[in-house]
């Protein structure tokens, strides 16, 4: 009987630990009060559109980093002050660089990001075309020496 009680306590403890551990691991929830639904929509859109400079390709909405928390707070403050979406994005770009925005502008420092993939595809197509054309130009007939060797090999296979 005592064994069953110990098993029941162990099972209850394991279930309780399993249920509460995700709550302990997650950061404190952030709650923002907005005056209008439009402000809340703008906040949600901006936090998904801005990238956390510390994290690897995470938006500030998804990141648990302290820097992302500060950025969310700043976005909230700027929205409550009535600043436009463009003003908030420009502020973040000035402060953290073009990397902070998922859609970087086309300028001298980012032109490789925009043109690079197309350039690689065009170069790949050119290489394939050159390879195909040079293969067509090469002689595909056997020389007399190669033909004699082939006949010899084929005749030796028939004899066996």
SVG drawing of the C-alpha trace seen along z (x, -y; Angstrom):
<svg xmlns="http://www.w3.org/2000/svg" viewBox="-11 -62 56 81">
<polyline fill="none" stroke="black" stroke-width="0.4" points="0.0,0.0 2.8,-2.3 4.4,-1.7 1.3,-2.8 1.0,-6.0 4.7,-6.8 3.9,-6.2 0.8,-8.4 2.8,-11.2 5.6,-10.9 3.1,-11.0 1.3,-14.0 4.6,-15.8 5.7,-15.0 2.4,-16.2 2.5,-19.4 6.1,-20.1 5.3,-19.4 2.3,-21.8 4.1,-24.6 7.6,-24.5 6.6,-26.3 5.2,-29.1 8.4,-29.5 10.5,-29.4 8.6,-32.1 9.3,-35.8 6.9,-38.0 4.0,-38.8 3.8,-42.3 0.5,-44.0 -0.1,-47.2 -3.3,-49.3 -4.3,-51.1 -7.0,-53.7 -8.1,-52.4 -8.0,-49.2 -6.1,-51.0 -3.2,-51.7 -3.1,-48.0 -3.1,-46.9 -0.3,-49.3 1.7,-48.0 1.2,-44.4 2.2,-45.1 5.3,-47.1 6.5,-44.5 6.3,-41.8 8.0,-44.0 11.0,-45.1 13.8,-42.6 15.6,-42.1 19.3,-43.2 20.4,-40.7 18.5,-37.6 19.0,-35.5 16.2,-36.5 13.5,-37.0 11.0,-39.9 10.8,-41.9 7.3,-40.4 8.8,-36.9 12.1,-37.7 12.5,-37.4 15.8,-39.4 15.9,-42.5 16.7,-44.6 13.5,-43.4 11.5,-44.2 13.0,-47.8 12.2,-48.1 8.6,-47.0 8.2,-49.5 9.6,-52.3 7.2,-51.4 4.3,-51.5 5.4,-54.9 5.8,-56.3 2.4,-55.0 0.8,-56.5 2.5,-59.8 0.7,-59.7 3.8,-59.1 3.2,-57.5 4.4,-54.0 7.0,-55.6 8.4,-57.8 8.7,-54.8 10.5,-52.7 12.8,-55.6 13.6,-56.1 14.5,-52.4 16.6,-52.5 18.6,-55.5 19.1,-53.9 19.8,-50.3 20.6,-50.4 18.8,-49.1 19.1,-45.5 16.3,-46.2 13.7,-46.4 12.8,-43.2 12.4,-45.2 15.7,-47.0 15.8,-50.0 17.5,-49.9 20.7,-51.9 24.5,-51.6 25.0,-49.4 22.1,-47.0 22.2,-46.8 24.0,-43.4 21.0,-42.0 18.6,-43.0 20.7,-42.3 22.9,-39.4 20.3,-36.6 19.3,-37.5 23.0,-37.9 23.8,-34.4 20.9,-32.9 21.9,-34.7 25.5,-33.5 24.4,-30.0 22.2,-29.9 25.2,-31.3 27.5,-28.6 25.0,-25.9 24.5,-27.2 28.3,-27.4 28.8,-23.9 26.0,-22.5 27.3,-24.3 30.9,-23.2 29.7,-19.6 27.9,-19.8 31.0,-21.2 33.3,-18.4 33.8,-15.4 31.6,-12.6 33.0,-10.0 35.7,-7.5 39.2,-7.7 40.5,-4.7 42.5,-3.6 39.5,-3.8 37.3,-1.9 39.9,0.9 40.2,1.1 36.3,1.3 36.1,4.0 38.8,6.0 36.9,5.7 33.6,6.7 35.1,9.7 36.8,10.9 33.5,10.8 31.8,13.0 34.5,15.6 34.0,16.2"/>
</svg>
